[in-house]
Every structure is written in structure tokens, then in C-alpha cells.
Amino acid sequence: MNVRIFGLGLILSTLSASLFGAAAPSIIPRPVTLTTKQGTFTLCPSQAIPGAAADAAIRILTDPASFETGQYLAAMFLKSTGYRFQVSTNPLATNSLKRCIVLTTYNPITITNQEGYELAVAPDSVLIRGLTPAGVFYGVQSLLQLFPPEILASTPTPGIDWIAPCVFIQDFPRFIWRGWMLDSVRHFFNKDEVKKLIDAMALQKLNRFHWHLDDDSGWRIEILGLPRLTDISAWRTDIMFGLNKKSTLAFDDNERYGGYYTQADIREIVAYASQRHITVVPEIEMPGHSTGALTAYPEF
């Protein structure tokens, strides 16, 4: 779905360019400043390698604070291009180096916003600088959006020219709190589906995941000392709210609809979000909207 949405944006951008002249690359959210340069940057050959992945000529160099983001970027590239990108820390990873993508918090930038970044794409290198690892991560999201939308594919895609236009971007978020709310109570999303949503949030540089975990129609988080909350209140006999039963597989052996997140699931999702610089904000309602919990523990 991410690829389709982003692809639609590219189509609209192309139509605009044909009507009104050349257009700047489409980055969402729109950067504070974006300057186009001559030339393009080639990431790797267009033919995805069948079977085992091959090593790419481009290297990813990072400072220690940006190493995790470098691994994230290499994993994204591997899934869609079929090429492995070597990631290493290097004390020289402070400037543009040929045949390298450099991620660093070392060099000072003029932006003072803690989530700001600069992205410089040249024909033979890419340099992303941020004040913090979060800024570097957001620069990586803008870099991904410069490539064809197939860069977000989950499997190697052959026949794509993996090129990005040369640009210089200076950017920072306008708002400190950039949130998305997911209601897992009325319609249950499993752990993998929640991760897909977090990936979509990361691409849009959102940083707060508001997670609705209980309401009158259900309870979704495991509480070890109150097992009936998940044994009873995590399930209902009717899918309710006019939802299509074909939209989900969240039924148990007794055809009850629902589900819940174990404490291990919650920890895994919180860690997954944190790696993408997203803070999880749980919503647990008390005392209103509590009939889901009271069904399990009517004495309260």
C-alpha cells in the first residue's frame, strides 16, 4: 500500500511537471528547502540478482551514532534491489566520499532543530548530516523517496533504474508532536500489521504512535495479574461496526472475533518503533468506556 500511495504522488508530480514545466522531486512532507542539481546518483545496477544477493559497489559509512540507521537503510535496499550494502563505521565519515552514502552527526549544520537534517545527493556520493540520530533517520527517509517507488518493495524488483536526482535539502519538522492513532479495539490488527503501520509512519517522518488498547468493545493488552481481561474481554461474538469479516483473520477456534497483544508483543513493537524514532503512547481508558474490562471483572 505504501508503494501505491507514493506512486500516486509521483504520477501527480509528473502531470504537474508536464503542465507547468519541470518540477522538483516530490518529498513528503515537503522539505523546508530543496534545490535541484545537475545529474543523478546511481545506487546499483537495475537487474535484481536472482537467488542469492550480490554485494553492491556503493558502501554505507556512518558515525557510531548513525550505525543503526545505516543498517536500516541497507536492509531496505536489500529487500527491493537484491544487493547487499556494506555498512561500517568510519572516523572519516564526516564528508562526501566517492561511491559512498555517508550518515553522520559529526559535522555541524546550520539547522538548530534537533530533528533537522541536510541531504546532499551528488553523482558519485550521498551525504546526510543531522544534529541527532533522528535527524539522520529522517534524511534517510527523504533519500528513499528520491528513488523510484519500487525502492519500498518487499522483494527484489528487476528492471528498475535505481537512480535518484541530485539535490540539496535542508529540512526540519514544523511540529514537535507528529502523531498517528490506531484503534486496535474496534478492529484488531495483529503484530505484523502494526509494524507495517509503523513503517508507513517512519516514511512520513511521524514520531508519535498513539495506540488505543481498550474500550467498551474490547481489551487488547495482556495484564498477567488479571488474566480474564484477555481470556474474556479480548473477544466478542459479533465483529460489530459494520466491518467486513473478510477484512481480517482475527477469529479464534470458537469463531469469536478479537485478539490481544502479549507483553512480549508490546515490548517488540515498542522496540521496533524506537528504532524508527517513534514513541509509543498507549491509551488505556479509565473510568469511562470500561465495559470491556467490567465484563471480565464485574465486581469492579
C-alpha positions, -999 to +999 in steps of 0.1 A: +000+000+000+029+024+008+042+019-028+008+026-043+003+058-023+038+071-030+034+061-067+003+081-069+022+111-056+048+106-083+021+104-110+006+137-098+040+153-097+047+141-133+014+156-145+022+189-128+056+189-145+041+183-179+016+211-175+037+238-158+073+228-166+100+209-147+091+201-111+112+194-081+113+159-068+083+150-046+092+146-010+065+141+017+063+162+039+076+190+017+111+199+028+119+234+041+143+240+012+151+218-018+175+227-045+179+206-076+214+200-090+227+186-123+230+149-127+218+117-110+231+093-085+231+056-094+226+032-064+232-001-081+226-020-114+189-022-125+188-060-127+179-076-094+201-106-087+181-139-089+186-162-059+214-151-036+221-114-031+252-098-045+274-072-030+268-036-041+296-013-051+282+016-030+292+015+006+273+030+036+296+047+061+283+061+094+295+076+126+288+054+157+255+072+165+241+066+129+252+029+126+217+015+134+202+038+107+228+026+083+218-010+089+181+000+084+189+016+051+210-014+039+181-037+048+156-015+028+179-016-002+185-054+000+147-061+000+140-042-031+172-042-052+186-076-043+220-061-034+239-062-001+253-029+010+283-030+033+277-008+064+306+003+086+316+030+110+344+052+099+360+082+117+363+098+082+325+096+077+321+133+081+321+144+044+310+132+010+332+102+000+331+088-035+309+057-041+296+061-005+264+070+013+276+088+044+254+092+075+268+114+103+260+136+132+296+148+134+297+178+111+277+208+124+248+220+103+232+254+103+198+239+113+192+242+151+161+219+152+171+186+169+153+166+143+167+186+113+190+173+086+208+181+054+208+158+024+232+163-004+230+139-034+258+142-059+265+120-089+291+099-070+280+102-033+253+110-008+259+129+024+232+130+052+240+151+082+218+156+113+222+171+147+209+139+162+203+103+150+166+112+145+176+139+120+198+114+101+170+089+100+146+115+085+173+123+059+173+087+050+135+088+045+139+117+021+166+098+003+144+067-001+116+090-016+140+102-043+143+067-058+116+050-078+087+039-055+097+003-060+125+010-035+099+002-009+091-032-023+095-062+000+111-084-027+138-077-053+123-059-083+142-064-116+143-038-145+143-007-123+168+021-128+178+027-092+187+064-097+180+095-077+182+131-088+210+152-074+196+176-048+205+196-017+178+195+010+177+213+043+147+203+064+133+201+099+098+192+112+073+220+118+057+203+147+072+185+177+043+160+180+035+143+147+011+115+156-010+087+142-037+070+162-045+033+157-077+019+173-069-018+178-101-022+199-129-019+174-108-036+147-079-058+158-046-055+140-020-082+146+016-075+155+029-077+119+001-053+107+011-028+135+047-030+123+036-022+087+018+009+100+049+020+119+069+016+087+044+039+069+047+064+098+085+064+095+084+071+058+062+102+066+086+112+094+058+109+121+071+104+156+042+095+179+022+063+177-010+068+197-022+032+204-058+027+216-057-005+236-091-007+254-126+005+252-162-007+257-158-032+229-126-049+239-094-052+259-061-057+239-031-057+263-020-086+284-021-080+322-006-110+339-024-104+372-058-100+355-060-129+330-097-126+324-091-093+306-077-112+277-094-146+282-129-129+281-127-092+272-103-095+242-131-114+223-166-107+212-192-128+193-200-101+167-174-083+146-196-051+150-193-016+135-203-029+100-169-044+095-165-069+067-155-103+081-133-109+051-111-079+062-095-099+090-084-133+102-088-124+138-111-152+149-104-179+174-114-216+171-149-207+185-154-180+158-151-152+184-136-121+169-107-103+185-073-109+200-047-092+222-011-083+224+011-103+248+036-083+269+063-098+246+044-084+216+042-050+232+079-049+240+088-060+205+065-033+189+079-006+213+115-015+203+105-016+166+090+018+168+120+032+188+144+021+161+124+043+138+124+072+163+087+068+171+074+070+206+045+047+215+018+065+235-007+039+249-043+049+256-060+029+284-093+045+293-104+047+329-131+051+343-151+058+311-155+033+283-147+004+306-174-021+300-149-043+282-129-046+314-160-048+336-173-078+316-143-097+328-144-083+363-180-072+371-172-068+408-155-035+400 
